[in-house]
Amino acid sequence: MIVPDTKDWTWVLERRCAECGVDPRAARWAEVPVLLRSNAASWCDVLSAGVRLRERPRADRWSVLEYGCHVRDALRLLDRRLVLMLTEDDPVYDDWDQDRAAVDERYNEQEPSTVATDLSIAAERAATRLDGLADGALRRSGRRGDGTRFTVETLSRYILHDVVHHLHDVTAPASPSVA
Protein backbone atom coordinates (compact mmCIF):
# COMPACT_ATOMS: atom_id res chain seq x y z
CA MET A 1 0.00 0.00 0.00
CA ILE A 2 1.36 3.40 -0.97
CA VAL A 3 1.41 5.82 1.94
CA PRO A 4 -0.42 8.98 0.82
CA ASP A 5 1.79 12.04 0.42
CA THR A 6 0.24 14.63 2.70
CA LYS A 7 3.18 17.05 2.72
CA ASP A 8 2.61 20.63 1.66
CA TRP A 9 5.19 20.99 -1.09
CA THR A 10 4.56 24.74 -1.63
CA TRP A 11 7.81 25.44 0.26
CA VAL A 12 9.63 24.66 -3.03
CA LEU A 13 8.54 28.11 -4.17
CA GLU A 14 10.74 29.62 -1.46
CA ARG A 15 13.89 27.49 -1.47
CA ARG A 16 15.87 24.79 -3.24
CA CYS A 17 14.70 21.19 -2.83
CA ALA A 18 17.39 19.24 -0.99
CA GLU A 19 16.15 15.91 -2.41
CA CYS A 20 16.28 16.67 -6.14
CA GLY A 21 18.38 19.84 -6.14
CA VAL A 22 15.83 21.92 -8.05
CA ASP A 23 15.17 25.53 -7.20
CA PRO A 24 12.22 26.49 -9.40
CA ARG A 25 12.87 30.18 -8.69
CA ALA A 26 16.28 29.97 -10.36
CA ALA A 27 14.96 29.53 -13.90
CA ARG A 28 14.18 32.62 -15.92
CA TRP A 29 10.48 32.70 -16.68
CA ALA A 30 11.05 32.15 -20.43
CA GLU A 31 12.87 28.91 -19.57
CA VAL A 32 9.93 27.34 -17.73
CA PRO A 33 8.08 26.14 -20.87
CA VAL A 34 11.39 24.92 -22.34
CA LEU A 35 12.15 22.99 -19.14
CA LEU A 36 8.68 21.40 -19.14
CA ARG A 37 9.23 20.19 -22.71
CA SER A 38 12.72 18.93 -21.94
CA ASN A 39 11.48 17.07 -18.88
CA ALA A 40 8.74 15.42 -20.96
CA ALA A 41 11.34 14.21 -23.46
CA SER A 42 13.33 12.68 -20.59
CA TRP A 43 10.21 10.96 -19.30
CA CYS A 44 9.61 9.52 -22.78
CA ASP A 45 13.13 8.08 -22.73
CA VAL A 46 12.57 6.55 -19.29
CA LEU A 47 9.18 5.12 -20.22
CA SER A 48 10.52 3.58 -23.41
CA ALA A 49 13.42 1.86 -21.63
CA GLY A 50 11.12 -1.04 -20.80
CA VAL A 51 13.17 -2.05 -17.79
CA ARG A 52 10.97 -3.01 -14.85
CA LEU A 53 8.62 -0.08 -15.41
CA ARG A 54 5.85 -1.66 -13.35
CA GLU A 55 8.07 -2.83 -10.48
CA ARG A 56 7.91 -0.86 -7.26
CA PRO A 57 11.34 -0.42 -5.68
CA ARG A 58 9.67 -0.72 -2.29
CA ALA A 59 6.14 -1.60 -1.29
CA ASP A 60 5.50 2.00 -0.23
CA ARG A 61 6.88 3.65 -3.42
CA TRP A 62 5.39 4.05 -6.88
CA SER A 63 6.81 2.29 -9.92
CA VAL A 64 8.37 4.23 -12.82
CA LEU A 65 5.13 3.82 -14.76
CA GLU A 66 3.03 5.08 -11.87
CA TYR A 67 5.27 8.15 -11.53
CA GLY A 68 4.99 8.70 -15.29
CA CYS A 69 1.20 8.61 -15.07
CA HIS A 70 1.29 11.01 -12.14
CA VAL A 71 3.50 13.45 -14.07
CA ARG A 72 1.18 13.24 -17.10
CA ASP A 73 -1.82 13.99 -14.89
CA ALA A 74 -0.02 16.80 -13.03
CA LEU A 75 0.73 18.45 -16.40
CA ARG A 76 -2.90 18.05 -17.46
CA LEU A 77 -3.96 19.55 -14.14
CA LEU A 78 -1.57 22.47 -14.65
CA ASP A 79 -3.12 23.21 -18.02
CA ARG A 80 -6.69 23.03 -16.69
CA ARG A 81 -5.81 25.34 -13.82
CA LEU A 82 -4.00 27.74 -16.15
CA VAL A 83 -7.11 27.99 -18.31
CA LEU A 84 -9.19 28.78 -15.23
CA MET A 85 -6.71 31.40 -14.01
CA LEU A 86 -6.48 33.05 -17.43
CA THR A 87 -10.24 33.14 -18.04
CA GLU A 88 -11.77 33.61 -14.57
CA ASP A 89 -11.07 35.94 -11.69
CA ASP A 90 -9.46 34.12 -8.76
CA PRO A 91 -11.00 30.67 -9.38
CA VAL A 92 -10.99 27.92 -6.76
CA TYR A 93 -9.68 24.66 -8.24
CA ASP A 94 -11.27 21.29 -7.75
CA ASP A 95 -9.30 19.16 -5.33
CA TRP A 96 -7.10 16.43 -6.79
CA ASP A 97 -6.21 13.39 -4.75
CA GLN A 98 -3.14 12.09 -6.54
CA ASP A 99 -3.09 8.85 -4.57
CA ARG A 100 -6.74 8.13 -5.33
CA ALA A 101 -6.09 8.89 -9.01
CA ALA A 102 -3.28 6.30 -9.06
CA VAL A 103 -5.67 3.63 -7.78
CA ASP A 104 -8.78 4.65 -9.72
CA GLU A 105 -6.92 5.05 -13.01
CA ARG A 106 -4.88 1.88 -12.47
CA TYR A 107 -1.64 3.67 -13.22
CA ASN A 108 0.50 0.55 -13.06
CA GLU A 109 -1.66 -1.23 -15.66
CA GLN A 110 -1.44 1.46 -18.33
CA GLU A 111 0.54 1.09 -21.53
CA PRO A 112 3.93 2.85 -21.13
CA SER A 113 4.09 4.06 -24.75
CA THR A 114 0.63 5.62 -24.45
CA VAL A 115 1.59 7.25 -21.15
CA ALA A 116 4.75 8.67 -22.78
CA THR A 117 2.77 10.07 -25.72
CA ASP A 118 0.08 11.54 -23.47
CA LEU A 119 2.71 13.01 -21.13
CA SER A 120 4.41 14.71 -24.10
CA ILE A 121 1.10 16.10 -25.33
CA ALA A 122 0.21 17.40 -21.86
CA ALA A 123 3.63 19.06 -21.47
CA GLU A 124 3.41 20.65 -24.91
CA ARG A 125 -0.11 21.93 -24.27
CA ALA A 126 0.87 23.55 -20.95
CA ALA A 127 4.19 24.89 -22.32
CA THR A 128 2.46 26.37 -25.36
CA ARG A 129 -0.06 28.08 -23.11
CA LEU A 130 2.81 29.54 -21.05
CA ASP A 131 4.88 30.69 -24.03
CA GLY A 132 4.79 34.44 -24.37
CA LEU A 133 2.26 35.25 -21.67
CA ALA A 134 2.24 38.94 -20.79
CA ASP A 135 3.53 39.92 -17.35
CA GLY A 136 0.00 40.77 -16.25
CA ALA A 137 -1.14 37.24 -17.05
CA LEU A 138 1.65 35.80 -14.90
CA ARG A 139 0.17 37.52 -11.86
CA ARG A 140 -3.38 36.19 -12.36
CA SER A 141 -4.31 34.00 -9.43
CA GLY A 142 -6.34 31.02 -8.32
CA ARG A 143 -6.71 28.94 -5.17
CA ARG A 144 -6.69 25.32 -4.18
CA GLY A 145 -9.55 24.04 -2.04
CA ASP A 146 -7.32 24.36 1.03
CA GLY A 147 -6.98 28.10 0.36
CA THR A 148 -3.40 28.03 -0.96
CA ARG A 149 -3.11 30.81 -3.52
CA PHE A 150 -1.04 30.53 -6.68
CA THR A 151 -0.34 32.87 -9.53
CA VAL A 152 0.14 31.58 -13.07
CA GLU A 153 3.87 31.94 -12.48
CA THR A 154 4.03 30.22 -9.09
CA LEU A 155 1.75 27.36 -10.14
CA SER A 156 3.91 26.74 -13.21
CA ARG A 157 7.10 26.75 -11.14
CA TYR A 158 5.46 24.49 -8.55
CA ILE A 159 4.57 21.90 -11.22
CA LEU A 160 8.02 22.31 -12.80
CA HIS A 161 9.53 21.18 -9.50
CA ASP A 162 7.04 18.29 -9.28
CA VAL A 163 7.87 16.84 -12.71
CA VAL A 164 11.63 17.28 -12.25
CA HIS A 165 11.51 15.87 -8.73
CA HIS A 166 9.69 12.75 -9.89
CA LEU A 167 12.14 12.21 -12.74
CA HIS A 168 14.82 12.33 -10.06
CA ASP A 169 12.79 9.81 -8.02
CA VAL A 170 13.01 7.27 -10.84
CA THR A 171 16.49 7.98 -12.24
CA ALA A 172 18.65 8.72 -9.19
CA PRO A 173 20.68 5.83 -7.84
CA ALA A 174 18.97 4.12 -4.93
CA SER A 175 20.37 5.09 -1.57
CA PRO A 176 21.76 2.28 0.48
CA SER A 177 19.37 1.10 3.16
CA VAL A 178 20.30 1.84 6.72
CA ALA A 179 20.13 -1.16 9.04
Secondary structure by P-SEA (a helix, b strand, c coil): ccccccccccccccccccccccccccccccaaaaaaaaaaaaaaaaaacccccccccccccccaaaaaaaaaaaaaaaaaaaaaaacccccccccccaaaaaaaaccccccaaaaaaaaaaaaaaaaaaacccccccccccccccccccccaaaaaaaaaaaaaaaaaacccccccccc
